[in-house]
Amino acid sequence: MEEEVRRHLRKQLELIEENNKLLKRMQRAAMWGIIFRVLWWAILLGLPFIIYLYFIEPYAGGIIETYTGFKGGVDSATQVTDNLPPFLQKLLGNTSGQ
């Protein structure tokens, strides 16, 4: 009888050790899953900002500077037409100078 109890205890110990190994593997897999999920979301949310800063912003900055320069030219042309004599303003159809 005592031998049978020892055999059952050994079998139970083997099952407990096997179960512990499986649980550690599951815990490690869950930890890696969380790490990869956080990395995935960081890439997913951070990539558009990186693309903007390194690829789009230099072109957008140039376009904005060009637009600002063009607008400044248009504004100065408007000022030139405002300073024309009244008879030339009537010929050009500019009523803002009157």
Buried (B, 14 or more C-beta within 10 A) or exposed (E): EEEEEEEEEEEEEEEEEEEEEEEEEEEEEEEEEEEEEEEEEEEEEEEEEEEEEEEEEEEEEEEEEEEEEEEEEEEEEEEEBEEBEEEEBEEEEBEEBE
